[in-house]
Amino acid sequence: MIGPIPAVPDWATLNFSFAHPLRIEGATMDMQLPTGRDAERFRQAVGVVGLERIYIRLTDAPEATNALAFVRSNIESGNPQCIADHDGEIVGWCDIVRQD
């Protein structure tokens, strides 16, 4: 029998860090929780991936206000989201948007 599902942590206030940076082929990426200040860099990363027309539904970068609203909404809702930062550029992300 599977036990009860543990409570979801408050991701917006969780003190979150990785013990070791992610290393790929000599490069180092820092995984971190985004803030509102990361919204523009996040928007640019989404735009680059969108242009590939393979992995996400968007085919271009979202409007700046929409990207900021999305990041802030994830933070305020406690939705898990992290970004991969390499030399000040967001090179990847992961977000889980729960439905109400």
N, C-alpha and C positions, 0 to 999 in steps of 0.2 A: 504494500500500500504506500502510495506517495503521500508525504506529509503536507501540511498547509504551505501555501505559497508565501514566502517571506514578504514583508512590507517593502515597497519600492522606496529607495532612499530619495531624499530631497536633493536632486542633482544640481539645483541652482546654488545650493550652499555647501555642497559636499567638498571637503578638502581633498582634491583629487590630483594625484600625480603618478607617473610611471616610475618604477625603480630604475629602469634603464631606458635610454632613448632607443628608438628603433633604428637599426643599422642595416642599410641595403647597399651592397657593392661599394663600400667605402664612404657612402654618404650617411649623414646623421639627420634624423627627423625627430622633432619633439612632438609627442602627442599631448594635447592639452584640451581643456574645455574652452569653447569660444566665449568671447564677450561681445558686447555691442560694437566695440572697436574693431573686431575682426570681420564685420559684415561686408565691407567693401572687398577685402581680399577673398572672402568666401564667395562673393558674387562673381568675381573674376574666375575663380577656379571652376565654379559651376558652368560658366560660359564656355570655358575651354573644353570641358567634357561634353557639354551640349552640342558643340560644333561637330563632334565625332559622330553624333546621331546613332549611337550604339547602346550606351549604358543608361541613359536617363531620358525621360520624356521631353524635357526642354531642348530646344535647338539653338538657344542663344542665352546670354546672361540675363537673369531677371532684372527688373528695374531696381535701382538702388534702394528705394523705399520698401519694396517687397522683400529684398534680401535682409534688410535690417529688421523688418517686422517678423520674418521667419526665425531668425536667430533669437530675437528677444522673446518670441512666443515659446520657443523651445526652452529657454532659460526659465521663464516665468511658469511654464506648465510642468517643469521638471522632466521634460523629455530628454533622454540621453543623446548627447551629441558631442563628438570630438573632432578635432582638426589635426592634420599632420602639417607641421611647419618646418620648412627647410630654408634656412637663410632668409627668413622674413617673408617667404612666399608660401601660401597654402597649396600643398601638392596633393592633398587628399582629405577626405572627411567621411564620417559615418554619422548618421542620425536615425533615430527611431522615433517616429511620430505616432503616438498612441491615439486611437479613436475614442471619443467619448461614448 
